[in-house]
Amino acid sequence: MMILMSKKQVESILEELRPAILADGGNVHLVDITAEGVVQVRFEGECLRCPSRDMTLRSGIETTLRNRLHNITGVEEVQN
């Protein structure tokens, strides 16, 4: 039950971050949250070719999620 609630919270935070990502021609989607609290996301569009993708993942998405949701232990990109 806590994971389902966390998914809604993660989606809400991603919605707040999404406009900046969309402005650069990319997008990010929640794939899953592991039992260990790792948020798995998938990038799309220009994000796939962006040299700053890892910085967006760590400094933007992961930092924001971990600051707001203390049960999140990390964020990782998944492909496909």
Backbone as JSON Lines, residues from 0, in Angstrom:
{"i":0,"aa":"M","n":[0.82,-1.19,0.0],"ca":[0.0,0.0,0.0],"c":[0.86,1.26,0.0]}
{"i":1,"aa":"M","n":[1.97,1.27,0.75],"ca":[2.84,2.44,0.79],"c":[3.46,2.72,-0.58]}
{"i":2,"aa":"I","n":[3.8,1.66,-1.31],"ca":[4.37,1.84,-2.65],"c":[3.36,2.53,-3.56]}
{"i":3,"aa":"L","n":[2.08,2.13,-3.52],"ca":[1.08,2.76,-4.37],"c":[0.96,4.24,-4.05]}
{"i":4,"aa":"M","n":[0.96,4.57,-2.76],"ca":[0.89,5.96,-2.38],"c":[2.13,6.7,-2.87]}
{"i":5,"aa":"S","n":[3.29,6.09,-2.76],"ca":[4.52,6.7,-3.22],"c":[4.51,6.93,-4.72]}
{"i":6,"aa":"K","n":[3.92,6.0,-5.48],"ca":[3.83,6.18,-6.93],"c":[3.05,7.44,-7.28]}
{"i":7,"aa":"K","n":[1.95,7.67,-6.57],"ca":[1.17,8.88,-6.81],"c":[1.99,10.12,-6.46]}
{"i":8,"aa":"Q","n":[2.71,10.05,-5.38],"ca":[3.54,11.18,-4.96],"c":[4.67,11.42,-5.96]}
{"i":9,"aa":"V","n":[5.3,10.35,-6.41],"ca":[6.38,10.48,-7.4],"c":[5.84,11.06,-8.69]}
{"i":10,"aa":"E","n":[4.7,10.56,-9.16],"ca":[4.08,11.09,-10.38],"c":[3.8,12.58,-10.25]}
{"i":11,"aa":"S","n":[3.31,12.98,-9.09],"ca":[2.99,14.39,-8.86],"c":[4.25,15.26,-8.95]}
{"i":12,"aa":"I","n":[5.33,14.79,-8.37],"ca":[6.59,15.54,-8.41],"c":[7.14,15.56,-9.83]}
{"i":13,"aa":"L","n":[7.06,14.44,-10.55],"ca":[7.53,14.41,-11.94],"c":[6.72,15.39,-12.79]}
{"i":14,"aa":"E","n":[5.43,15.52,-12.5],"ca":[4.58,16.48,-13.22],"c":[5.09,17.9,-13.03]}
{"i":15,"aa":"E","n":[5.57,18.2,-11.84],"ca":[6.12,19.53,-11.56],"c":[7.42,19.76,-12.32]}
{"i":16,"aa":"L","n":[8.22,18.72,-12.46],"ca":[9.52,18.83,-13.13],"c":[9.41,18.74,-14.65]}
{"i":17,"aa":"R","n":[8.35,18.1,-15.12],"ca":[8.19,17.8,-16.55],"c":[8.23,19.01,-17.48]}
{"i":18,"aa":"P","n":[7.62,20.16,-17.14],"ca":[7.65,21.28,-18.09],"c":[9.06,21.69,-18.53]}
{"i":19,"aa":"A","n":[10.0,21.68,-17.62],"ca":[11.38,22.04,-17.98],"c":[11.98,21.0,-18.92]}
{"i":20,"aa":"I","n":[11.67,19.75,-18.7],"ca":[12.18,18.67,-19.55],"c":[11.52,18.74,-20.93]}
{"i":21,"aa":"L","n":[10.22,18.97,-20.95],"ca":[9.49,19.09,-22.22],"c":[9.99,20.29,-23.02]}
{"i":22,"aa":"A","n":[10.35,21.37,-22.34],"ca":[10.84,22.58,-23.02],"c":[12.12,22.3,-23.8]}
{"i":23,"aa":"D","n":[12.87,21.29,-23.37],"ca":[14.09,20.91,-24.07],"c":[13.86,19.77,-25.05]}
{"i":24,"aa":"G","n":[12.61,19.4,-25.27],"ca":[12.29,18.37,-26.26],"c":[12.31,16.95,-25.74]}
{"i":25,"aa":"G","n":[12.37,16.78,-24.44],"ca":[12.41,15.43,-23.87],"c":[11.19,15.16,-23.01]}
{"i":26,"aa":"N","n":[11.26,14.05,-22.31],"ca":[10.21,13.69,-21.36],"c":[10.76,12.61,-20.44]}
{"i":27,"aa":"V","n":[10.11,12.44,-19.3],"ca":[10.5,11.41,-18.33],"c":[9.22,10.76,-17.82]}
{"i":28,"aa":"H","n":[9.27,9.44,-17.66],"ca":[8.12,8.68,-17.18],"c":[8.54,7.76,-16.04]}
{"i":29,"aa":"L","n":[7.66,7.63,-15.07],"ca":[7.87,6.69,-13.99],"c":[7.64,5.28,-14.52]}
{"i":30,"aa":"V","n":[8.6,4.39,-14.28],"ca":[8.45,2.99,-14.67],"c":[7.99,2.17,-13.46]}
{"i":31,"aa":"D","n":[8.68,2.34,-12.34],"ca":[8.35,1.55,-11.15],"c":[9.1,2.13,-9.95]}
{"i":32,"aa":"I","n":[8.74,1.63,-8.78],"ca":[9.48,1.9,-7.56],"c":[9.79,0.53,-6.96]}
{"i":33,"aa":"T","n":[11.06,0.25,-6.74],"ca":[11.45,-1.06,-6.22],"c":[11.1,-1.15,-4.74]}
{"i":34,"aa":"A","n":[11.13,-2.37,-4.22],"ca":[10.88,-2.6,-2.8],"c":[11.91,-1.88,-1.93]}
{"i":35,"aa":"E","n":[13.08,-1.6,-2.49],"ca":[14.15,-0.91,-1.77],"c":[13.99,0.6,-1.82]}
{"i":36,"aa":"G","n":[12.98,1.1,-2.53],"ca":[12.74,2.53,-2.61],"c":[13.45,3.24,-3.75]}
{"i":37,"aa":"V","n":[13.91,2.48,-4.74],"ca":[14.57,3.08,-5.91],"c":[13.52,3.38,-6.97]}
{"i":38,"aa":"V","n":[13.46,4.63,-7.38],"ca":[12.53,5.05,-8.43],"c":[13.19,4.78,-9.78]}
{"i":39,"aa":"Q","n":[12.48,4.07,-10.63],"ca":[12.97,3.78,-11.98],"c":[12.22,4.64,-12.97]}
{"i":40,"aa":"V","n":[12.98,5.38,-13.79],"ca":[12.38,6.27,-14.78],"c":[12.92,5.96,-16.17]}
{"i":41,"aa":"R","n":[12.15,6.37,-17.16],"ca":[12.56,6.21,-18.56],"c":[12.51,7.59,-19.22]}
{"i":42,"aa":"F","n":[13.6,7.95,-19.87],"ca":[13.66,9.2,-20.62],"c":[13.2,8.95,-22.05]}
{"i":43,"aa":"E","n":[12.68,10.02,-22.67],"ca":[12.25,9.95,-24.07],"c":[12.7,11.2,-24.81]}
{"i":44,"aa":"G","n":[12.59,11.15,-26.12],"ca":[12.86,12.32,-26.96],"c":[14.3,12.76,-26.89]}
{"i":45,"aa":"E","n":[14.5,14.07,-26.83],"ca":[15.84,14.64,-26.84],"c":[16.67,14.22,-25.64]}
{"i":46,"aa":"C","n":[16.03,13.81,-24.56],"ca":[16.76,13.35,-23.38],"c":[17.69,12.19,-23.72]}
{"i":47,"aa":"L","n":[17.29,11.37,-24.68],"ca":[18.08,10.19,-25.02],"c":[19.43,10.56,-25.63]}
{"i":48,"aa":"R","n":[19.52,11.75,-26.23],"ca":[20.77,12.2,-26.86],"c":[21.46,13.29,-26.06]}
{"i":49,"aa":"C","n":[20.87,13.69,-24.95],"ca":[21.37,14.84,-24.2],"c":[22.58,14.47,-23.34]}
{"i":50,"aa":"P","n":[23.68,15.22,-23.48],"ca":[24.86,14.94,-22.66],"c":[24.64,15.29,-21.18]}
{"i":51,"aa":"S","n":[23.6,16.06,-20.87],"ca":[23.31,16.44,-19.48],"c":[22.27,15.54,-18.83]}
{"i":52,"aa":"R","n":[21.93,14.44,-19.49],"ca":[20.89,13.54,-18.98],"c":[21.19,13.05,-17.56]}
{"i":53,"aa":"D","n":[22.43,12.67,-17.3],"ca":[22.77,12.16,-15.97],"c":[22.66,13.27,-14.93]}
{"i":54,"aa":"M","n":[23.01,14.5,-15.3],"ca":[22.88,15.62,-14.38],"c":[21.4,15.89,-14.08]}
{"i":55,"aa":"T","n":[20.56,15.8,-15.1],"ca":[19.12,15.97,-14.9],"c":[18.6,14.89,-13.96]}
{"i":56,"aa":"L","n":[19.06,13.67,-14.17],"ca":[18.62,12.54,-13.34],"c":[19.05,12.74,-11.89]}
{"i":57,"aa":"R","n":[20.31,13.05,-11.66],"ca":[20.85,13.14,-10.29],"c":[20.5,14.46,-9.6]}
{"i":58,"aa":"S","n":[20.86,15.56,-10.24],"ca":[20.71,16.87,-9.6],"c":[19.28,17.39,-9.62]}
{"i":59,"aa":"G","n":[18.53,17.0,-10.61],"ca":[17.15,17.47,-10.71],"c":[16.16,16.5,-10.12]}
{"i":60,"aa":"I","n":[16.01,15.37,-10.77],"ca":[14.96,14.42,-10.39],"c":[15.25,13.74,-9.05]}
{"i":61,"aa":"E","n":[16.44,13.14,-8.92],"ca":[16.74,12.4,-7.69],"c":[16.78,13.33,-6.47]}
{"i":62,"aa":"T","n":[17.43,14.47,-6.59],"ca":[17.51,15.39,-5.45],"c":[16.12,15.84,-5.02]}
{"i":63,"aa":"T","n":[15.28,16.2,-5.96],"ca":[13.93,16.66,-5.63],"c":[13.13,15.55,-4.97]}
{"i":64,"aa":"L","n":[13.16,14.35,-5.55],"ca":[12.39,13.24,-4.98],"c":[12.87,12.88,-3.57]}
{"i":65,"aa":"R","n":[14.18,12.81,-3.39],"ca":[14.71,12.41,-2.08],"c":[14.46,13.48,-1.02]}
{"i":66,"aa":"N","n":[14.45,14.75,-1.42],"ca":[14.17,15.82,-0.46],"c":[12.72,15.81,-0.02]}
{"i":67,"aa":"R","n":[11.83,15.4,-0.9],"ca":[10.4,15.44,-0.58],"c":[9.84,14.13,-0.07]}
{"i":68,"aa":"L","n":[10.42,13.03,-0.53],"ca":[9.93,11.69,-0.13],"c":[11.07,10.93,0.51]}
{"i":69,"aa":"H","n":[11.08,10.87,1.79],"ca":[12.22,10.32,2.51],"c":[12.36,8.81,2.4]}
{"i":70,"aa":"N","n":[11.33,8.13,1.89],"ca":[11.45,6.68,1.69],"c":[12.08,6.34,0.34]}
{"i":71,"aa":"I","n":[12.4,7.35,-0.48],"ca":[13.07,7.13,-1.75],"c":[14.57,7.04,-1.5]}
{"i":72,"aa":"T","n":[15.18,5.94,-1.93],"ca":[16.61,5.74,-1.69],"c":[17.47,6.1,-2.88]}
{"i":73,"aa":"G","n":[16.87,6.25,-4.05],"ca":[17.65,6.61,-5.23],"c":[16.76,6.63,-6.45]}
{"i":74,"aa":"V","n":[17.35,7.04,-7.56],"ca":[16.65,7.07,-8.85],"c":[17.58,6.47,-9.88]}
{"i":75,"aa":"E","n":[17.02,5.63,-10.74],"ca":[17.83,5.06,-11.82],"c":[17.06,5.09,-13.13]}
{"i":76,"aa":"E","n":[17.83,5.24,-14.2],"ca":[17.23,5.22,-15.54],"c":[17.15,3.79,-16.03]}
{"i":77,"aa":"V","n":[16.03,3.43,-16.59],"ca":[15.9,2.14,-17.23],"c":[15.67,2.37,-18.71]}
{"i":78,"aa":"Q","n":[16.15,1.47,-19.52],"ca":[16.0,1.56,-20.96],"c":[15.01,0.5,-21.4]}
{"i":79,"aa":"N","n":[14.14,0.9,-22.3],"ca":[13.09,0.0,-22.84],"c":[12.11,-0.4,-21.82]}
